[in-house]
């Protein structure tokens, strides 16, 4: 896969994650407070739910990197935390978890 193909794949996955979050009712119309978004803990664990972090931090930053042509992270492994975080949700998150696993692989350039 060429670098361009990889970037297109990642952009497609970011869009698919957003679409799935919207479909199952996990997308929020209102951003958390600036203070909540400014947490320095991993995943803003002290101020945001994982789904909020996914929407307002991860997706937003990954899109900004793609749009600016900045280097992407060389590794991503958010699926385990997503899996754990989604246990309490009433929604069927099966498809969302599949997409998150795919983005982990695409960013980390793994084929497993």
PyMOL commands that set and color helices and strands:
alter all, ss='L'
color gray80, all
select helices_A, chain A and resi 3-23+34-37+42-44+50-68+79-86+94-108
alter helices_A, ss='H'
color red, helices_A
deselect
rebuild
show_as cartoon
